[in-house]
Amino acid sequence: MDRLALVILNLAAISALFYLFDFPYRRYRERALRDRIFAIRDELFCKAELGLIAFDAPAYVMTRRMLNGMIRFAHTVSLWRIIIMVGTEFLWASDDFRSESKRYVEKHYAVVDQLSEPARSVVKAAMFEAHLAVISHVMYTSLIFFPLAVITKYLMHMFIRVRANYQEVIGSKLLQPANTVLDREAFLAGC
C-alpha cells in the first residue's frame, strides 16, 4: 500500500509541475515576449523620431509590420510549431509558396540595402533583438531546452560575477604594478 501511495503522490507532483509549466509559466513567458517586442518596436519608433530612419522608408514599414506580427502571434510560438512550420515548408510546400517566400526575403533584403548605413543598422538591430527574444522564448518554454537554458543562464551570471570580482581585485591600484609585470611577461611569452 505504501508503494501505491508513493506512486500516486509522485504522479500528482509530476502532474502539478506539468500544469504549472504549461499554463501559468507559458502565459508569463508569452507576456514577457510581447513586452520585449513592444520595447523593440518602441526603440525603432524612437530612432525614426530622431531621424535615423524615415517613417515612410519601406524597410521601416516592413520591419514594423513584422514586429507587429510577432506581437500578435506570440501566443503561437513554440518549438514544435516552429519545427512543424519549417518541416512543412521544406518537405511539402508548393512551388508557389516557396517562390512567394523567396520574393518576400529578397524584397526585405533589397529595401534594407537601399538604406544609409545608420538606418540599416537600426533595422538590423531591431530584427536581431526580436529574433533573439523569440529564440529565448522558445528555449524557456520548451521542455527539452528549458534545463539547458536555465543552466546556461546561471553559468553566464556566475562567469560575469567572477569576472567582475577578478577585475575589482586585480584592477586595484595595489596590484597594478604586478599586473603590468605579468601582462608584459605574458606578452613576451606569446611572441
C-alpha positions, 0 to 999 in steps of 0.5 A: 500500500505504501508503494501505491501511495508513493506512486500516486503522490509522485504522479500528482507532483509530476502532474502539478509541475506539468500544469504549472509549466504549461499554463501559468509559466507559458502565459508569463513567458508569452507576456514577457515576449510581447513586452520585449517586442513592444520595447523593440518596436518602441526603440525603432519608433524612437530612432525614426523620431530622431531621424535615423530612419524615415517613417515612410522608408519601406524597410521601416514599414516592413520591419514594423509590420513584422514586429507587429506580427510577432506581437500578435502571434506570440501566443503561437510560438513554440518549438514544435510549431516552429519545427512543424512550420519549417518541416512543412515548408521544406518537405511539402510546400508548393512551388508557389509558396516557396517562390512567394517566400523567396520574393518576400526575403529578397524584397526585405533584403533589397529595401534594407540595402537601399538604406544609409548605413545608420538606418540599416543598422537600426533595422538590423538591430531591431530584427536581431533583438526580436529574433533573439527574444523569440529564440529565448522564448522558445528555449524557456518554454520548451521542455527539452531546452528549458534545463539547458537554458536555465543552466546556461543562464546561471553559468553566464551570471556566475562567469560575469560575477567572477569576472567582475570580482577578478577585475575589482581585485586585480584592477586595484591600484595595489596590484597594478604594478604586478599586473603590468609585470605579468601582462608584459611577461605574458606578452613576451611569452606569446611572441 
